[in-house]
Amino acid sequence: MSKIDEVRDYELFIGPNHPGIEGNFSFKMKLQGDKILSAKTDAGYLHRGFEKLMEERLFIQNIAIVCRICVPDPDPNENNYARAIEEIAGIEVPERAHWIRTLVLELSRLASHLFGLGGHVATTGLYAFPNWTIADRDRIMELFEELTGGRVYHIYQLPGGVRRDFPDGFERRVLDVMDYIESRLSDYDDLAINNSLFIKRATGIGVITKEQAIKWGVTGPNLRACGVAADVRKDDPYEVYDKLDFEIPTRTEGDAYARIIVRRKEIEQSISIVRQIIDKIPAGPVWNKIPNPLKWKVPAGDAYVRTESSKGEYAYYMVSDGGRNPYRVHVRGASTTHGVHVLENLLAGSRIEDASQIMFSLDACPPEVDR
Amino acid sequence: MEYAKENSIIEMMQTEFPEAHFTVKKERRIEVKMPSGRLYDFAVRMQKKWNFLHLSAISCVDWIDDGEFELVYHFWNYDEKVLVMAKIRIPREEEGDSHFETISNLWQPAKFFERDIHEMFGVYFDGSEDMERFILTDWTGPPPMRKDFITREFALNFYHYREYEPQWLKDMMAAGEGNE
């Protein structure tokens, strides 16, 4: 082995805190100079054993647990959990509650996309942009606080509906925030999305072809950036998505830039969905009373429910054996594919300076992987 | 006809898998129970012939009273927009791992799900490239998602309760304040 070979190949441990991801997650990389030869994910820093905890708690108690599975986008968890119980137990949900739930899910998607956009752009060194998006995301957090009492975790969607109705004047404030975020989009474009520095850094990075995307099990905005117009909201509609008019933005390039464009366009769609909901939401009760939750035995059965989270397909498989606790809850986060083998496949062959951008462009969420 | 799409899919699959038991659970959800030996063939057909290109998840359920693990494979078809849940049961080994064949050569996402099931339930998937520990790298106990692993019992044995009664708390209680 020559002297140059000895110093050229090396191993690098990245993480668990680093700019590429929204939580604690690490990688063992083999490098040759600045080229990544292979990368292996190393997870478990955020493992809290939620699936096991849920088996030992009452159905109602778990509502406070499930939202913690994905921090930036918690509401798909609550929605999946509530819908799985409703499907197994055959509980009807009032019409107005379906609309409110859809509103909450879209606000959550907006908040998460703002977070994701800011984080992605920050990996290229443009630090003004994330400060803007995080500050704007806070406007949505304030809406959540008003509606649910919680900023990050809402514990709002119960089996049978939602916990409480809109406060007075809430609709007006939601529309104001939507107007505000819409007015900010052109600023976002000027500062980051159409910024030639950012375009140069993001184009052609972390390319996934359409065939690879299907083969690797990519879902959500990452899949739509490869030219596949698949979205659980359209394909397997839940709540009131089949009554709303919205588009599925797609791109065909499959690179980091295509992924941020898809998310940027989804923000517009979500704003439009929220406005339609405020416009069309029917009056009525928001919760159908369920049996005494402390003694409630959900009948035996199983259900596989899916939502489209801001990260992709989010599914719960719930089994009840007729007892007071769920017998099994399996959480299938979108990041279990994006954060593990998709990332490993993309990192191999790319350069070390692009690694954190590739990670953030997939918008993988470590707490979903670890559970 | 109700569930026309789902029933036509079942009809198509039933001819090749007469021993499997199909039911429509609801719109866009089909459940199938089959002997475990047929699952690999079924998975091959699903991907290569019936166009179920997306493996959504593999779930494992520990039916301890029956002495069995249930593996549930969730397949999604992007064109037909139908999800098929294929359920099989394998014997539950008390000591050491249960074994089943991998489908990770067909679906890349299966690699993660199988690795997770191995770690949490102790089901070894023969033929998979990667069955290493992923989340519980330092764990030496039994697979924790098995029903006979009781979290509370483990916590009581592993950690120690310590009474916490500092003097200031005693004084406070004596003065009639605090929780009591």
Contacts between the chains, C-beta under 8 A, distances in Angstrom:
chain1	res1	chain2	res2	distance
A	42	B	137	7.8
A	43	B	134	6.0
A	43	B	135	5.7
A	44	B	134	6.9
A	44	B	135	3.9
A	44	B	136	6.5
A	44	B	137	6.1
A	47	B	135	4.8
A	47	B	136	7.1
A	49	B	144	7.0
A	49	B	151	7.4
A	51	B	120	7.8
A	51	B	145	6.6
A	52	B	144	6.1
A	52	B	145	5.9
A	52	B	151	6.0
A	53	B	151	7.4
A	56	B	151	6.2
A	56	B	152	7.3
A	87	B	26	7.6
A	214	B	53	5.3
A	214	B	54	7.2
A	214	B	78	8.0
A	215	B	108	6.1
A	216	B	108	5.1
A	216	B	109	7.1
A	217	B	54	6.4
A	217	B	55	6.2
A	217	B	107	6.8
A	217	B	108	6.2
A	217	B	109	3.4
A	219	B	54	7.7
A	228	B	78	7.5
A	230	B	78	5.6
A	235	B	78	7.4
A	235	B	81	4.8
A	236	B	28	5.8
A	236	B	81	6.5
A	236	B	83	7.3
A	302	B	72	7.9
A	304	B	29	6.8
A	304	B	56	7.8
A	304	B	72	8.0
A	304	B	74	5.7
A	304	B	83	6.6
A	304	B	85	6.0
A	306	B	56	7.3
A	306	B	83	7.8
A	313	B	56	6.6
A	315	B	56	5.9
A	315	B	57	6.0
A	315	B	74	7.3
A	317	B	57	6.6
A	317	B	59	4.3
A	317	B	72	6.5
A	317	B	74	7.1
A	319	B	61	5.5
A	327	B	61	7.2
A	328	B	59	7.4
A	328	B	61	4.8
A	328	B	62	7.5
A	330	B	57	6.8
A	330	B	59	4.0
A	330	B	60	7.6
A	332	B	56	6.5
A	332	B	57	4.0
A	332	B	59	7.9
A	332	B	74	7.9
A	336	B	109	7.7
A	336	B	112	5.4
A	336	B	113	7.5
A	336	B	116	7.9
A	337	B	108	8.0
A	337	B	109	5.0
A	337	B	112	6.8
A	340	B	112	5.1
A	341	B	108	5.7
A	341	B	109	7.3
A	341	B	111	6.0
A	341	B	112	6.4
A	370	B	135	5.7
